């Protein structure tokens, strides 16, 4: 069986995975990118060391990841409109396989709810089964 390389992050973590896909070629090694609660557009991410401070779609981003499925998980009750807007902007810009799921009964931290955890686990199971 093939090894599946998955990356999963929420909010700023989702932004970092997305930034790595768009600017550093992570699509060459990541099979599944689960982006929860975003990604928000940096530099609006918290100014934590190690986080990108450049806009996600700045410069000349790569937006086609032929060997990567990018899945977005947004909370049904996400309180921050710019996170929804920025996630949709990146989603719409990607030209390869992508999916978006609205997670019921969830605010921003998708993995912190039963529904969010179930959606993330289902995404990984689906990716493993598809191999």
N, C-alpha and C positions, 0 to 999 in steps of 0.2 A: 504494500500500500504506500501511496505517496504521502509525504509529510505536508500538513497544512500549516502555513505560517499566518497567524491572525494577529492583528493589533486592535486594541480596544481602548478607548478613552472617552472621558466625559468633559464637556466644557473646554477648559484650556487644554486638557489632554487630547481631546478631539481635534482642537485647532493645531496642536503640534503634529499629530499624525497627518492631518490634511496638508499642513505646510511641508512636511517631509515628502508627501506624494507630489505636490505641486512644484517643489523647488529642488528636491534632492534625490529624485529617482527611486523613492521607496516602493513605487509600483513594480519595480523589477524583482522585489523579494517578498512583498506582502501579497498573500492570496485573498485575504478578507480584511477589510478595514471597517470596524464597527464604530461609528461616530455618534456618541450619545450627547444630548443637550447641546447641539451645535453642529459644526464648529462656529464659535463666535469669531468675528473678524479681529485679528490682531491689528493694531496695537491696543484694542480694547480689552484684551486678556489682562488678567492681573499681572502686575509687574514682578512676577516671581523669577528668580534667576533661572536661566535655561530656556525660558519661554521666548518665542519669537516676538519681536515688536514690529514687524513689518506686515502690511496688509497681505492677506492670504493670496489674493489674485494680482499682486503687484508684479512688476517686471514682465517676464515672459514665462508664465506658469505652464507646467505640463498638465494637461487636462484629459489625457487619454491614457488609461491604464489597462492594456489588453489582457493582462493576467491577474487583475485585481477586481474583486467586487467591492464596491463602496456602499455601505449601508448606513443610512441616517436614521436615528431614533430620536424623535422629538416628543417631549411630554405634551400631552393634551392640554395641560394647564400651565405651560411654560409662561412665566410672568414677564419675560423680557422680549419685547418685539424685535429689537435689533438682532437677537440671537436667531429668531425665526427667519428674519429677512436675510441674514448672512448665510445661514444654512441653505436656504432656498437659492440664493445667488450662486453658491458653490455647486450645489446639486445641479442646477440648470446649466452650468458651464462645463461640467464633466461630459465627455463625449463617449465614454465607455460604459460598461455595465454598472448600474447604480439602482438603488431602491431607497424609498423613504417610507417610514412607518411612524404613525402617530400613536404613542403609547397612552392608553387610557389611565385615568386616575394617577397621573404623574405630573410633577412640576418640572424642575430642571435636572435634578440628579436621577437620571433614568435608572441606573443600576440599584438605586436605593428603594425601589418599590417592587412588589411581587410581580406586577405586570411587566415592568422593565426588565427584571432579571429573567423572567420567562421568555421575553422577546429576544434578548441577547443570546440565551442558551439555544433557543430555536434556530437562530441565524447560524450559529456555529454548527449545530447538528445538520442543518440543511447543507452547509458547505462541505462538511465531511461526507455526507451521503452522496453528494454530487460528484465526488472524485472518482 
